[in-house]
Amino acid sequence: MSDLLITNVDVLTNEGVLKNHAIEIENGFITSIVKDSEVEKAKESAKDVLDGKGQLAAPGLINTHTHIAMGLFRNYADDLELMDWLETAIWPTEAKLNDDMYVMAHNLALLKCCVLVLQPLAICISL
């Protein structure tokens, strides 16, 4: 039994797009991807059914290596070449930041984005 069945949806997988499938969700987790030919049986045991016609279900893209607090330095000395920018502008300025400043910068960046996952700090998509 699934909590939610999303029908008539195209599903993006690592093997390509599965056209007109259904997704079973239980306790907030995808439990299976159902072929169109098996949807009627899945509907019988689903608590809720949502029509996903015209929609694409895709995995959330999560960046696990962020420099989110460095948003403070956006556009700072951006007229320099990369190594010059790092060595003469960014690294010396970063060295002056303390833990409280990093937390403040991190929280500020979260206010400017849509949070997907909080692991371990934050992953966001700029709006």
C-alpha positions in Angstrom: 0.0 0.0 0.0 1.3 3.4 -0.9 0.5 6.8 0.6 0.6 8.5 -2.8 0.6 7.3 -6.4 1.6 9.8 -9.0 0.3 8.6 -12.4 0.9 9.5 -16.0 4.3 11.0 -15.3 7.5 10.8 -17.2 10.3 9.7 -14.9 13.9 10.8 -15.4 16.4 8.0 -14.5 20.1 7.4 -15.0 19.1 5.3 -18.0 16.9 7.9 -19.6 13.3 9.0 -19.5 10.5 6.5 -18.7 7.4 7.8 -20.5 4.0 7.6 -18.9 4.8 5.7 -15.7 3.7 6.0 -12.1 5.6 6.6 -8.9 4.6 5.0 -5.6 5.5 6.9 -2.5 5.3 5.6 1.1 6.4 7.5 4.2 7.9 10.2 2.1 10.1 7.8 0.1 9.7 6.5 -3.5 9.1 2.8 -3.2 8.7 1.9 -6.8 8.3 3.1 -10.4 5.2 1.4 -11.9 4.7 0.7 -15.6 1.6 2.1 -17.2 0.2 -1.4 -17.6 0.4 -2.0 -13.8 -1.1 1.4 -12.7 -4.7 0.2 -12.2 -3.6 -2.4 -9.7 -1.4 0.1 -7.9 -4.4 2.6 -7.7 -6.4 0.0 -5.7 -3.9 0.2 -2.8 -3.0 3.8 -2.9 -4.3 6.2 -0.3 -4.1 9.2 -2.7 -3.6 9.4 -6.5 -2.2 12.4 -8.2 -2.3 12.9 -12.0 1.2 13.9 -13.2 0.2 14.3 -16.9 2.6 16.5 -18.7 5.1 16.5 -15.8 8.6 15.2 -15.5 9.7 13.6 -12.2 13.4 14.2 -11.7 15.8 13.5 -8.8 16.8 16.5 -6.7 20.2 17.6 -7.8 22.2 18.0 -4.5 25.6 19.7 -4.4 27.4 18.1 -1.5 30.4 20.4 -1.8 29.4 24.0 -1.4 31.1 27.2 -0.5 27.9 28.8 0.5 29.4 31.2 3.0 31.6 32.6 0.3 28.6 34.3 -1.2 29.8 37.3 0.7 32.6 37.6 -1.7 30.4 37.6 -4.9 31.7 40.3 -7.2 34.6 41.1 -4.9 37.7 41.8 -7.0 36.1 39.9 -9.9 38.2 41.8 -12.4 41.2 39.6 -11.4 42.4 36.4 -13.0 41.6 33.3 -10.9 44.9 32.7 -9.0 45.5 36.4 -8.5 41.9 36.7 -7.2 42.4 33.8 -4.8 45.9 34.8 -3.6 45.5 38.6 -3.3 41.8 39.1 -2.6 39.9 36.0 -1.4 42.4 34.0 0.8 43.6 37.1 2.8 40.1 38.2 3.4 38.9 34.7 4.3 41.7 34.5 6.9 40.2 37.4 8.7 36.8 35.7 9.2 35.9 34.0 12.5 33.4 31.3 13.1 30.6 33.7 13.9 31.2 35.5 10.6 31.0 32.1 8.7 27.7 31.3 10.4 26.3 34.7 9.6 27.4 34.4 6.0 26.0 30.9 5.8 22.6 32.1 7.2 22.5 35.1 4.9 23.1 32.8 1.9 20.2 30.6 3.0 17.9 33.6 3.1 18.7 34.1 -0.6 18.0 30.6 -1.8 15.5 27.8 -1.7 16.9 25.1 0.7 16.7 21.6 -0.6 18.7 19.7 2.0 20.4 20.6 5.2 23.4 18.2 5.1 25.7 19.0 6.7 25.5 22.7 6.2 23.1 23.6 3.4 22.5 23.0 -0.2 20.5 25.6 -2.1 19.2 26.6 -5.5 19.5 30.4 -6.1 16.1 31.9 -6.9 
